[in-house]
Amino acid sequence: MKKFLLLVLLMFSMGMSAQQFVNYYYWGLMTKNGVKSEWFTTNVKAYYNYGNDTTKMKFDVNGSAFNMTQVGVTTKETTSNGLTYQKLNMLDDDTGESATVNLYDDVRYGVMIIFNEEGPGNSLQFAP
C-alpha cells in the first residue's frame, strides 16, 4: 500500500510541475521566401509554459507581444547537421494562424518559429 501511495504522489507531483520559465534572446535571423537575412540585434523575452500551462507560449519581441497555444504533441527531431530539438505545432491566439516552433536542445541555437501560413521558407530564429 505504501508503494501505491508513493506512486500516486509521484504522479501527482509530476503533473503539477509545469512551471513557467523565460529565455532571453538578443540575436535574430529572418528567412523570407527561403532567403536568409544577416543576424541582427533584437530583444526577445520568450515565456515557455506561460501561466504555468504547458501548452502556452508568449513571445515579447522588442515590446510587441504575441501568444501561442500548442496543438498536438511535442516531437523530438534532429536536423541534417545533427542538432536535436523539440518540435511544437502552435496556433497564434489572436490570428489563429499556425506556426511550428523548434526549440533547440543546444541553447546556443535558441528557438525558430516557422510561419506555416506564409508558405515554405518563412521563419524567425532567435538566439542568446
C-alpha positions as CSV (number, residue, x, y, z in Angstrom):
1,M,0.0,0.0,0.0
2,K,2.9,2.4,0.8
3,K,4.3,1.8,-2.7
4,F,1.0,2.6,-4.3
5,L,0.5,5.8,-2.3
6,L,4.1,6.8,-3.1
7,L,3.5,6.2,-6.8
8,V,0.3,8.2,-6.8
9,L,2.0,11.1,-5.0
10,L,4.9,11.0,-7.5
11,M,2.5,11.1,-10.5
12,F,0.5,13.9,-8.9
13,S,3.7,16.0,-8.3
14,M,4.9,15.4,-11.9
15,G,1.6,16.7,-13.2
16,M,1.9,19.8,-11.2
17,S,5.5,20.6,-12.1
18,A,4.8,22.7,-15.2
19,Q,6.4,25.9,-14.2
20,Q,6.8,28.9,-16.4
21,F,10.3,29.7,-17.5
22,V,11.8,32.6,-19.5
23,N,14.6,32.7,-22.0
24,Y,16.1,35.9,-23.3
25,Y,17.3,36.2,-26.9
26,Y,19.4,39.1,-28.3
27,W,20.1,37.9,-31.9
28,G,17.6,37.3,-34.7
29,L,17.7,35.8,-38.1
30,M,14.8,36.2,-40.6
31,T,14.2,33.9,-43.5
32,K,11.8,35.2,-46.2
33,N,10.9,33.0,-49.2
34,G,14.0,30.9,-48.4
35,V,16.4,33.9,-48.3
36,K,18.2,34.4,-45.0
37,S,19.0,37.9,-43.6
38,E,22.1,38.7,-41.7
39,W,22.0,38.2,-38.0
40,F,20.5,41.3,-36.3
41,T,20.3,42.5,-32.8
42,T,16.9,42.2,-31.1
43,N,15.4,42.0,-27.6
44,V,13.2,38.9,-27.2
45,K,11.7,37.6,-24.0
46,A,10.2,34.1,-24.5
47,Y,7.9,32.7,-21.9
48,Y,7.6,28.9,-22.0
49,N,4.7,27.1,-20.1
50,Y,3.2,30.6,-20.0
51,G,0.9,31.0,-17.0
52,N,2.2,27.5,-15.8
53,D,0.3,26.0,-18.8
54,T,2.4,23.5,-20.8
55,T,0.5,24.3,-24.0
56,K,1.2,28.1,-23.9
57,M,4.0,30.3,-25.1
58,K,4.4,34.1,-25.1
59,F,7.0,36.0,-27.2
60,D,7.7,39.6,-26.4
61,V,9.7,40.9,-29.4
62,N,11.0,44.4,-28.9
63,G,7.9,45.3,-26.9
64,S,5.4,43.7,-29.2
65,A,3.9,40.5,-27.8
66,F,2.1,37.5,-29.2
67,N,0.7,34.4,-27.5
68,M,0.6,30.9,-28.9
69,T,-1.1,27.7,-27.9
70,Q,0.2,24.2,-28.8
71,V,-2.0,21.8,-30.8
72,G,-0.9,18.2,-30.9
73,V,2.1,16.6,-29.2
74,T,5.7,17.6,-28.9
75,T,8.0,15.5,-31.0
76,K,11.8,15.2,-30.8
77,E,13.6,15.7,-34.1
78,T,17.1,16.1,-35.5
79,T,18.4,18.4,-38.2
80,S,20.6,17.2,-41.1
81,N,23.5,18.7,-39.1
82,G,22.7,16.5,-36.0
83,L,21.1,19.3,-33.9
84,T,18.3,17.9,-31.7
85,Y,15.2,20.0,-31.0
86,Q,11.6,19.8,-29.7
87,K,9.1,20.4,-32.5
88,L,5.8,22.0,-31.4
89,N,2.8,22.8,-33.7
90,M,1.3,26.1,-32.5
91,L,-1.6,28.5,-33.2
92,D,-1.4,32.2,-32.7
93,D,-4.0,33.1,-30.1
94,D,-5.0,36.3,-31.9
95,T,-5.0,35.4,-35.6
96,G,-5.4,31.6,-35.5
97,E,-2.5,31.2,-37.9
98,S,-0.4,28.1,-37.5
99,A,3.3,28.0,-36.8
100,T,5.9,25.4,-36.0
101,V,8.2,26.2,-33.1
102,N,11.6,24.4,-33.0
103,L,13.1,24.7,-29.5
104,Y,16.8,23.6,-29.8
105,D,18.3,21.4,-27.1
106,D,21.6,23.3,-27.5
107,V,20.6,26.7,-26.1
108,R,23.1,28.5,-28.4
109,Y,20.7,27.9,-31.3
110,G,17.7,29.2,-29.4
111,V,14.3,28.9,-31.0
112,M,13.0,29.0,-34.5
113,I,9.4,30.0,-35.4
114,I,8.3,28.8,-38.9
115,F,5.3,30.6,-40.2
116,N,3.2,28.0,-42.0
117,E,0.6,30.3,-43.4
118,E,3.2,32.3,-45.3
119,G,4.4,29.3,-47.3
120,P,7.7,27.4,-47.1
121,G,10.9,29.3,-46.3
122,N,9.5,31.9,-43.9
123,S,10.8,31.9,-40.3
124,L,12.4,33.8,-37.5
125,Q,15.2,32.3,-35.3
126,F,16.2,33.9,-32.0
127,A,19.4,33.1,-30.2
128,P,21.0,34.2,-26.9
